[in-house]
Amino acid sequence: QVQLAESGGGLVQDGGSLRLSCAGSGRTSGSKATGWFRQAPGKEREFVAYISRTGDIKYYADSVKGRFTISRDNANTVYLQMNRLKPEDTSVYYCATSDKLSYGWNSASYSNGLDYNYWGRGTQVTVSS
């Protein structure tokens, strides 16, 4: 079993920055392909960013490209640096890991939450205007 814990959320003004962390523990068996998703009240969950198991492949949603950066360290922690935050970025942010993407399943999609099998509980990010 894998446990994921997000941290780093909070309240920030329009144009500010936050750095989210996603720490993995349990039977991780090494690094996993990891995605960040977010969900605002009354809206569907949406993909934000993805990083491969080795860290060499990254994808971003168009809405955050150029403002957010995903990275990982050698200790199973994945980060999401969020700059130039906007009020529309206000959401609960979740990290998730995918065994399918970690092991190269061609049918898996980095932006599809259904292809991720472990999820954290989320961290609230609120951007005030």
C-alpha positions in Angstrom: 0.0 0.0 0.0 1.2 3.5 -0.8 0.3 6.6 1.3 0.5 10.1 -0.2 0.4 13.3 1.8 0.1 16.8 0.3 1.3 19.9 2.0 2.1 23.5 1.3 -1.4 24.8 0.5 -2.7 28.1 1.9 -4.0 31.5 1.2 -2.1 33.7 -1.2 -2.8 36.9 -3.1 -3.3 37.2 -6.9 0.2 36.9 -8.4 1.7 35.2 -5.5 3.5 31.8 -5.3 3.1 28.6 -3.4 5.0 25.3 -3.4 3.1 22.1 -2.9 4.8 18.9 -1.8 3.6 15.3 -2.2 5.4 12.8 0.1 5.1 9.1 -0.6 5.4 6.4 2.1 4.6 2.8 2.5 5.4 0.1 0.0 6.4 2.5 -2.7 9.0 0.2 -4.4 10.8 3.3 -5.6 9.6 6.4 -7.5 6.2 6.3 -9.2 4.8 8.3 -12.0 2.9 11.1 -10.3 0.3 13.6 -11.3 -1.2 16.7 -9.7 -5.0 17.3 -10.1 -7.3 19.9 -8.7 -11.0 20.2 -8.0 -12.9 23.4 -7.2 -16.3 23.3 -5.6 -19.0 22.4 -8.1 -16.5 21.6 -10.8 -15.0 18.3 -12.1 -11.5 17.2 -11.2 -9.0 18.5 -13.7 -5.4 17.5 -14.6 -2.7 20.0 -13.6 0.7 18.4 -14.1 2.5 15.1 -14.5 6.0 13.8 -13.9 7.4 10.4 -15.0 9.0 8.0 -12.6 12.4 9.1 -13.6 11.6 12.8 -13.8 12.6 13.2 -17.4 9.0 13.5 -18.8 6.7 16.3 -17.7 3.3 17.5 -19.0 1.2 20.5 -18.0 -2.4 21.6 -18.5 -2.5 24.6 -20.8 -4.0 26.7 -18.1 -0.9 26.4 -15.9 1.8 26.0 -18.5 4.6 28.6 -18.0 3.4 29.3 -14.4 3.6 25.9 -12.6 6.6 23.6 -12.5 6.6 20.0 -11.4 9.7 18.3 -10.0 10.8 15.4 -7.9 13.7 14.6 -5.6 15.4 11.3 -4.8 13.3 10.7 -1.7 9.9 10.0 -3.3 8.7 13.6 -2.9 7.1 15.4 -5.8 6.8 19.2 -5.8 4.5 21.6 -7.6 5.9 25.2 -7.7 3.1 27.5 -8.5 3.9 31.1 -9.6 1.8 34.0 -10.8 -1.2 32.4 -9.1 -4.6 33.6 -10.2 -8.0 33.4 -8.4 -9.1 30.7 -10.9 -6.4 28.5 -9.5 -8.3 28.2 -6.2 -9.0 24.5 -5.7 -8.2 21.5 -3.6 -5.0 20.1 -5.0 -4.4 16.3 -5.0 -1.3 14.3 -5.9 -1.7 10.8 -7.2 0.6 8.0 -8.4 0.0 5.6 -11.2 1.4 2.0 -11.4 0.2 1.9 -15.1 2.2 4.9 -16.1 5.1 3.9 -13.9 5.4 0.6 -15.8 4.7 2.0 -19.3 1.2 0.9 -20.1 0.5 2.4 -23.5 -3.2 2.5 -22.8 -2.7 4.8 -19.8 -3.1 8.5 -20.0 -1.2 11.0 -17.8 -4.2 13.3 -17.7 -6.8 10.7 -16.8 -7.4 10.4 -13.1 -8.8 6.9 -13.6 -5.3 5.7 -14.5 -4.0 6.7 -11.1 -4.4 4.2 -8.3 -3.2 6.0 -5.1 -4.4 9.5 -4.0 -3.6 11.9 -1.3 -6.3 13.7 0.7 -5.6 17.1 -0.9 -4.4 20.5 0.2 -6.5 23.7 -0.2 -5.1 26.5 -2.3 -6.9 29.8 -2.2 -5.9 32.8 -4.3 -7.5 36.1 -3.3 -8.1 38.9 -5.9 
